[in-house]
């Protein structure tokens, strides 16, 4: 079965420090991986994706993610956190058996950036 | 370009009633997916429609149904509501071009409370 795990319920970071939100995956075949962000009382917003190519993927708002096939990980990173980055972050993998837009989401990690 | 529009944003129903939620995708997007978000189960895929055809269905009972119209607008219906159906229902649209696979644009959701 395909799955995504986000081992941390919450990550706390001081503003200006680098941040990492962790994600590991389990899929058959080549993974299509995604990060989405959700602000309070809003829908999800796409941040970035990995389909193929460079292992370091750059996305919106200064975020990037590193794909590591040997560790089956796809961690989200940002060099310098902002208070406005505080939100709920979801890692997702495309369900290879389910068609184009069937995504399997992790449980989410709440990022809190403190001034 | 207008985003994904979901109506109503909030609604309260009682057990046994039925509800219909509406989603208008981004202009030009032909794929519409529905997800349920709850604190306990997280984000779960309900179904996906493309060109008025259901392409995929998640693991939900038959009380959950949907459809898509020729203008790509979509509705989902839940019949015989149960307390556990209380959730945020998210609609997402996609342009469905090859490299955009899985890149979803979400609406702000319809928050359903079942009493």
Contacts between the chains, C-beta under 8 A, distances in Angstrom:
chain1	res1	chain2	res2	distance
A	32	B	101	6.3
A	32	B	102	5.4
A	34	B	102	5.6
A	34	B	103	7.5
A	36	B	104	7.9
A	36	B	106	7.9
A	41	B	108	7.4
A	42	B	108	5.5
A	42	B	109	7.8
A	43	B	4	7.3
A	43	B	90	5.5
A	43	B	92	7.7
A	43	B	106	3.4
A	43	B	107	5.2
A	43	B	108	4.8
A	43	B	109	5.4
A	44	B	43	7.9
A	44	B	90	6.9
A	44	B	92	7.6
A	44	B	104	7.4
A	44	B	106	4.4
A	45	B	106	7.1
A	46	B	103	5.4
A	46	B	104	6.5
A	46	B	105	7.1
A	49	B	102	6.4
A	49	B	103	6.1
A	51	B	99	6.8
A	51	B	101	7.2
A	90	B	43	6.7
A	92	B	102	7.6
A	94	B	101	6.7
A	94	B	102	4.6
A	95	B	45	7.5
A	98	B	45	7.4
A	98	B	56	4.9
A	99	B	48	6.2
A	99	B	55	5.0
A	99	B	56	4.5
A	100	B	31	7.0
A	100	B	48	7.7
A	100	B	55	7.7
A	100	B	94	7.3
A	100	B	96	6.3
A	100	B	101	4.9
A	100	B	102	6.7
A	101	B	31	5.6
A	101	B	33	4.8
A	101	B	48	5.2
A	101	B	56	7.8
A	101	B	92	7.2
A	101	B	94	5.3
A	101	B	96	7.6
A	101	B	101	7.4
A	101	B	102	6.2
A	101	B	104	6.2
A	102	B	33	7.3
A	102	B	45	5.1
A	102	B	48	6.1
A	102	B	56	4.9
A	102	B	58	7.5
A	103	B	43	8.0
A	103	B	45	6.7
A	103	B	102	6.0
A	103	B	104	7.2
A	104	B	45	7.5
A	105	B	35	8.0
A	105	B	42	6.1
A	105	B	43	4.0
A	105	B	44	8.0
A	106	B	42	7.7
A	107	B	42	5.1
A	108	B	42	6.6
A	108	B	43	7.8
